[in-house]
Amino acid sequence: MYQKIQDVALKTGEQAELGIVSGPDTGAWGSAVRSLMAHKGDIWRWQVDECLNKPLGCESRFYVLNKDGKPFANIMLVEARGIAIFGHVWTVPEERRKGAADIIHHHLMEDFKKRGGRAMYLGTGYDTHPYHLYAKHGFQGVEPKSGYMFWFANGQQAFESDVFATGAVRMEPLGLEHWPTLPALAMMKHPARVRIAGMNVLNVVSTEGGALAYLSEMAAAATEKRTAARRAWVAVSEKSGVPVAIAAVAPEAIFEKQGDLLDVFCAPGFEAELPKLVQKLELDPARGLAAYADPLWSAKRDVLRACGLQQAGTIKRFLQTPDGAVDVNVFSR
């Protein structure tokens, strides 16, 4: 569905129309957004297609500038529970340097706030033009010299205290309905530096891209009625509806034919849920299993041992953080 917001003027004085394409949209506007995103990699085109093709349990909005019904600039929000992934910022080359992204960003922020939006997450290059554009509109870097950024309506501490309050949870296989809220868990204030290694979440970074490999694989496996090589389960807070813990497994990068990599991560107070989530993964006992942890979150060591893994070694000063290098412990069964 397309909704016009208003007519706007670019820096050049040219007129354009600002509107929102809301998913699902299998008609002309959805097709126009797909065409605008055609330069994206396979995994991202899959995500766009999923958002435009069917209801997902989350909301997708593509804020577009168009001339005569043809979009030439876009910013996407995929959101649930007032939490959003901010991405797919794109202007076609011939329309750049006219202020298109700035115009869309301004109206997007106002719309998100008006609808009760609470938090947004994005990733970009540190100290780049996009980084400073996002900072202009209220985003902050998650830590020094990081290109990962977030925005909170009422501050990070108040937001995380609310959505990660201890309480009852429900176990669910990871789905696209969790995709917009999972960065809140991955990027929260937490001592761990090795968070979800299989999703490239080392240090405070987003699951925006890393989770899609799991989600697309799980979707394909469900269609083909087979076990997915990459799979994940989450514990979702009954109160906030946000994932508070995750367990994930994927083929280990080097020895993928013989073994798997196990990840477990949770908000403080939900450690007891992690072994339960690991059981949901139905790990193959015939395959090797490894996991990585850092000494900054000692609870992970205990969880891995409860899951039958033992420390097999340590890679000294392997992970770089803003506070210096951190050792990484290797666990296996």
C-alpha positions in Angstrom: 0.0 0.0 0.0 1.2 3.5 -0.9 0.5 6.5 1.2 1.5 10.0 0.1 3.0 12.2 2.9 3.6 15.4 1.1 5.2 17.2 -1.8 8.8 18.3 -1.2 11.5 20.5 -2.9 15.0 19.1 -3.4 18.0 21.4 -3.0 17.9 22.0 -6.8 14.3 23.3 -6.5 13.0 20.2 -8.3 9.7 18.9 -6.9 9.2 15.3 -5.7 6.6 13.4 -3.7 7.4 11.8 -0.4 5.4 8.7 0.5 5.5 5.3 2.3 5.2 1.9 0.7 4.0 -0.4 3.4 4.4 -4.2 3.2 3.0 -6.4 2.1 2.6 -4.8 -1.3 2.5 -7.1 -4.3 1.3 -4.4 -6.7 3.0 -1.7 -8.7 4.5 0.1 -5.8 6.0 -3.0 -4.3 7.4 -3.8 -7.7 8.9 -0.3 -7.9 10.6 -0.8 -4.6 12.1 -4.1 -5.7 13.5 -2.5 -8.8 15.0 0.3 -6.7 16.7 -2.3 -4.5 17.8 -4.5 -7.4 21.5 -3.6 -6.8 21.4 -5.3 -3.4 23.0 -8.7 -2.7 20.9 -11.8 -2.8 20.2 -12.0 0.9 19.0 -8.4 1.0 16.8 -8.9 -2.0 15.3 -11.9 -0.3 14.6 -9.8 2.8 12.9 -7.1 0.7 10.9 -9.6 -1.2 9.7 -11.3 2.1 8.7 -7.9 3.5 6.7 -7.0 0.4 5.2 -10.4 -0.4 3.4 -11.5 2.8 2.6 -10.6 6.4 5.5 -11.4 8.7 4.4 -10.4 12.2 6.4 -7.2 11.9 5.9 -4.0 9.9 7.9 -2.8 6.9 7.9 0.7 5.6 9.8 2.0 2.6 9.9 5.8 2.8 10.4 6.9 -0.8 10.8 10.0 -2.9 9.4 9.7 -6.3 8.8 11.7 -9.5 5.7 10.8 -11.5 5.3 7.6 -9.5 8.9 6.4 -10.0 10.9 6.1 -6.7 14.4 7.3 -6.8 15.4 7.4 -3.1 14.5 5.2 -0.2 15.0 4.5 3.5 13.5 1.4 5.0 12.2 0.7 8.5 11.3 -2.8 9.6 9.8 -2.7 13.1 8.0 -4.4 15.8 7.1 -3.4 19.4 8.3 0.2 18.6 11.8 -1.1 17.7 13.2 -0.8 14.2 16.0 -1.7 11.9 16.9 1.4 9.8 18.4 0.5 6.5 18.5 0.3 2.7 19.4 4.0 2.4 19.7 4.5 -1.3 19.4 7.3 -3.9 19.9 6.5 -7.6 23.2 8.1 -8.8 21.7 10.7 -11.0 19.6 12.1 -8.1 22.4 12.4 -5.5 23.6 15.6 -3.8 20.1 17.0 -3.9 19.3 16.3 -0.2 17.0 13.3 -0.8 18.3 11.2 2.1 18.1 14.2 4.5 14.5 14.9 3.5 13.4 11.3 3.9 15.3 10.9 7.2 13.6 14.0 8.7 10.1 12.8 7.9 10.9 9.2 8.9 12.0 10.4 12.3 8.9 12.5 12.9 6.7 9.7 11.7 8.4 7.1 13.9 8.2 9.3 17.0 4.5 10.1 16.3 3.7 6.4 16.2 5.4 5.8 19.6 8.7 4.5 18.3 11.2 3.6 21.0 14.5 2.5 19.5 16.2 2.2 16.1 19.4 0.5 15.1 21.7 0.8 12.0 25.1 0.1 10.7 27.3 2.3 8.5 30.9 3.3 8.0 32.4 5.3 10.9 33.1 9.0 10.3 31.5 8.9 6.8 29.0 11.2 5.2 26.1 8.8 6.1 27.4 8.5 9.7 27.3 12.3 10.2 23.8 12.5 8.5 22.5 10.0 11.0 24.1 11.8 13.9 22.5 15.0 12.7 19.1 13.3 13.2 19.9 12.0 16.7 21.6 8.6 16.2 24.7 7.9 18.4 27.6 5.5 17.9 27.4 2.5 20.2 31.0 3.0 21.2 34.0 5.0 20.1 34.9 4.7 16.4 32.1 2.3 15.7 29.9 2.6 12.6 27.0 0.9 14.5 24.5 3.4 15.8 21.3 3.6 17.7 18.6 6.0 18.7 16.3 5.9 21.7 13.2 8.0 22.5 13.9 8.0 26.2 17.5 6.8 26.6 19.2 3.4 26.4 19.1 2.6 30.1 15.3 3.2 30.4 14.6 1.3 27.3 16.7 -1.8 28.2 15.5 -1.8 31.8 12.0 -2.2 30.4 12.4 -4.6 27.5 14.9 -6.9 29.3 13.2 -7.0 32.7 13.3 -10.5 34.1 10.1 -12.5 33.8 8.3 -15.3 31.9 9.5 -16.2 28.4 8.3 -18.3 25.5 10.5 -20.3 23.2 10.2 -19.7 19.4 12.3 -20.6 16.4 13.9 -17.4 15.1 11.7 -15.8 12.4 11.6 -12.6 10.4 9.1 -11.3 13.0 12.1 -11.2 15.4 14.5 -9.6 13.0 13.8 -5.9 13.8 14.0 -6.5 17.6 17.0 -8.8 17.7 19.5 -5.9 17.4 18.2 -4.6 20.8 19.6 -7.8 22.4 22.8 -8.0 20.3 23.7 -4.3 20.9 22.6 -4.0 24.6 24.9 -2.9 27.4 26.5 -6.2 28.4 30.0 -7.4 29.4 30.4 -10.0 26.7 32.4 -9.1 23.6 31.8 -12.5 21.8 28.1 -12.4 21.5 26.7 -14.3 18.5 29.9 -15.2 16.5 28.0 -17.1 13.8 26.1 -13.9 13.0 29.3 -11.8 13.0 28.3 -10.2 16.3 31.7 -9.7 17.8 31.8 -6.6 20.0 28.7 -4.3 19.9 27.3 -4.8 16.4 23.9 -5.5 14.8 22.4 -8.8 13.8 20.8 -6.9 10.8 22.9 -8.8 8.2 24.2 -11.7 10.1 20.7 -13.1 11.1 19.5 -13.1 7.5 21.6 -16.1 6.5 19.9 -18.1 9.3 16.5 -16.8 8.4 16.7 -17.6 4.7 18.2 -21.0 5.4 15.5 -21.9 7.9 12.8 -20.7 5.5 14.2 -22.8 2.7 14.5 -25.8 4.9 11.0 -25.5 6.1 9.7 -25.5 2.5 11.9 -28.5 1.6 11.0 -30.3 4.9 14.6 -30.8 6.0 16.8 -29.7 8.9 18.4 -26.3 8.3 22.2 -26.2 8.5 21.9 -22.8 10.2 19.2 -22.5 12.8 18.4 -20.5 15.9 15.8 -20.3 18.7 15.0 -17.3 20.9 13.4 -16.8 24.3 10.9 -14.0 23.9 9.8 -11.9 26.9 6.1 -12.4 27.6 6.0 -8.8 28.8 7.9 -6.9 26.1 7.7 -9.3 23.2 11.4 -8.8 22.6 14.0 -11.7 22.4 16.0 -11.8 25.6 18.1 -14.9 24.8 19.2 -16.7 21.7 20.9 -20.0 20.9 22.1 -20.6 17.3 24.1 -23.2 15.4 25.8 -23.0 12.0 28.5 -25.0 10.2 31.9 -24.1 11.5 33.7 -21.8 9.0 36.8 -24.0 8.4 35.6 -27.5 9.3 32.0 -27.1 8.2 31.7 -30.7 6.9 32.7 -32.1 10.2 31.5 -29.7 12.9 29.3 -26.8 14.0 29.6 -23.5 15.8 27.3 -23.0 18.8 26.4 -19.5 20.0 24.5 -18.6 23.2 23.7 -15.1 24.4 21.2 -13.5 26.7 20.3 -10.4 28.6 21.4 -10.6 32.3 19.0 -12.7 34.3 18.0 -15.1 31.5 21.1 -17.4 31.6 18.9 -20.3 32.8 17.0 -20.2 29.4 20.1 -20.8 27.3 20.5 -24.6 27.9 16.8 -25.0 27.1 17.2 -23.1 23.8 20.2 -25.3 23.0 18.0 -28.4 23.4 15.6 -26.9 20.9 18.4 -26.8 18.3 18.5 -30.6 18.3 22.2 -30.8 17.7 23.6 -33.7 15.8 25.7 -35.8 18.2 27.8 -37.2 15.3 29.1 -33.8 14.4 31.8 -31.9 16.3 30.8 -28.8 18.2 32.7 -25.7 19.1 31.9 -22.4 20.8 33.8 -19.2 21.6 33.6 -17.1 24.7 35.5 -14.3 26.3 36.4 -14.0 30.0 34.4 -10.8 30.4 31.1 -12.8 30.6 31.9 -15.7 32.9 28.3 -17.0 32.9 28.7 -18.1 29.3 31.5 -20.6 30.4 29.0 -22.1 32.9 26.3 -22.4 30.3 28.6 -24.1 27.7 29.7 -26.6 30.3 26.1 -27.3 31.2 25.6 -28.0 27.5 28.4 -30.6 27.5 31.3 -28.5 26.2 34.7 -28.0 27.9 37.3 -25.4 27.4 39.8 -26.7 24.9 42.2 -23.7 24.6 42.6 -19.9 24.5 43.5 -17.6 21.7 45.4 -14.8 23.3 44.4 -11.2 22.6 42.4 -12.3 19.6 39.5 -9.8 19.7 40.1 -6.0 19.4 37.8 -3.8 21.5 37.8 0.0 22.3 39.4 -1.0 25.6 42.2 -3.1 24.1 42.6 -6.8 23.0 40.6 -9.5 24.7 41.4 -13.2 24.9 38.9 -15.7 23.4 38.4 -19.1 24.9 37.6 -22.1 22.7 35.1 -24.7 23.9 34.4 -28.1 22.3 32.7 -31.4 23.1 
